[in-house]
């Protein structure tokens, strides 16, 4: 069949133009979404979905990672929609990505200012209110975002806050935003809210594992049914009070180190105990005048523990020579505090602590083979240098790697107090000073293995020294040990912010003791802490080093001291996280007032010759000595939390120098009773009162505050020093 030929092309064109003129702008076959795309819009919706679930002590957030335009135009499959704002808050966003980034910058700026002003991280409740206000202020030209803020609140409960673009806020158990919200919310309503289930249906408890499983199932369903939701998710879990393996490793290291420290400090309680002269020249006499006159050729001594006094016949007035030896030994601790404080900054926390632990173990072993008081004092002096290093480094090293919520709890439970009881048991078993020294060397040796193979260097110190890549490797290793996920983007962002901050502050890498006094905001509280800990040491060790003069058995008195110390440790450890007002200052005030009241009771009993109080004099003085444990802990933790990372070990070592200075004078405190019997107690009363005033006036409260990472900056000539914002590494 022949083809039909069009002979009028001009007419055909006129017909086409006529038909084209009848085309409407929005025909019926176009959807509302396609119609909207043809209009100009300042926003570009990049799609995506986010979801969050809050539990009893956890929160789980997730988002897909796809960014697309017009549903099918995929821009990237690795978009960051989860933003870790600080160690308390995580922001999940969907919508216009330009507004998302601007909102993130605004929040980060406000959070940095909060850290700068208050030296602590903003809580999730405060951050939720801050976000709501920022969104509301932009209500006339709002951020096109679907924001979800989540975290663990101050009570340890999971918190999820949902927002609309103009800042309307609601705290929910679960929520979702973005393109897949209409699919995810009904699913969670059924699985968590149980709104469509009958009363007889099984309603399992919302655990962390179930919450993670539900979020994964929700995104699987959304990815199959919603075109702009990707098939890969970014999931973050935050949990309160989660026991982690690395925390137990550091706790075990701290326990061994603390026993070694307590063993050194309390060794002379037994090794320097004065015996009683039972007989002289086979005559039952306790008169030291016969011995001191040189008329005692043979003597019999009564003692509870074979000390060096018994071994080398330091009795009666000669026992003062042993007290002088104790003072020389404490000078070694003072030297070690200064030396290892500087080594901890230059060599690193781990290397310096390793040297001190090895040296302490060897010195305890050699002590057992000394043959007179001179060699004994020399070896003990050397042992004191290494023990002083442990005292300075161990607590700082451990506290830099544990969450701030665990700092006070760990220092209260793992302290000298329980180790005093353990050491009393070891001394009772040993029954002689040389066997006791060998036992301590054997017990403390496992700490060397733990530190060598199970513990990493402090990431704070590495970052402060500019060793960023090594600090990252340590962070990844710690999280791997804890079997916890760690986003590379989150770590890179934290470290990049810290690097830029260091460059802007032009920080130096090596700090000395002179830097402790370069800023008034650091030097005044630090010197106040030094004075307080020196007064505490004089009062506490003045009683401990003369414990043989108290009535009762020396082992039981020492064990009672340890028991009371540990009882108050556990008591405050239980109260401290539950009572917000029980900070470092209130704990110090309660403890020092207890010491003051106890000493005043003994003074009152002596002046009034109250026989009832005389019966309890030993117990009251041991109670006063036991409260020193809380004072040492409050002062030590305050110093650790207050001092910036670059000078933390140096400053803490200065505090320990003053503490050892107090210990040097402590053995001579009760020797002043030769001039007036009540003079030692009167001195204890006066210095306790002065300590109470100094700590209350000049020392800031540090509970709940993040450790400052950088040195203070001076804002102007007439303004106070401010601590720059710090980046918490292990606080999550």
Secondary structure, 3 states (H helix, E strand, C coil): CCCCCCCCHHHHHHHHHHHHHCCCCCCCCCCHHHHHHHCCCCCCCCCCEEEEEECCCEEEEEEECCEEECCCEEEECCCCCEEECCCCEEEECCECHHHHHHHHHHHHHHHHHHHHHHCCCCCHHHHHHHHHHHHHHCHHHCCCECCEEEEECCCCCEEEEEECCCCCEEEECEEEEECCHHHHHHHHHHHHHCCCCCCCCCCCCCCHHHHHHHHHHHHHHHHHHCCCCCCCEEEEEEECCCCCHHHHHHHHHHHHHHHHHHHHHHHHHHHCCCCEEEEECCECCCCHHHHHCCCCCCEEEECCCECHHHHCCCCHHHHHHHHHHHHHHHHHHHHHHHHHHHHHHHCCHHHHHHHHHHHHHHHHHHHCCCCCHHHHHHHHHHHHHHHHHHHHHHHHHHHCCCCHHHHHHHHHHCCHHHHHHHHHHHHHHHCEHHHHHHHHHHHHCHHHHHHHHCCCCCHHHHHHCCCHHHHHHHHHHHHHHCCCCCCHHHHHHHHHHHHHHHHHHCCCCCCCHHHHHCCHHHHHHHHHHHHHHHHHHHHHHHHHCCHHHCCCCHHHHHHHHHHHHHHHHHHHHHHHCCCCCCCHHHHHHHHHHHHHHHHHHHHHHHHHCCHHHHHCHHHHHHHHHHHHHHHHHHHHHHHHHHCCHHHHHHHHHHHHHHHHHHHHHHCCCHHHHHCCCCHHHHHHHHHHHHHHHHHHHHCCCCCCCCCCCCCCEECCCCCCEECCCCCCCCCC
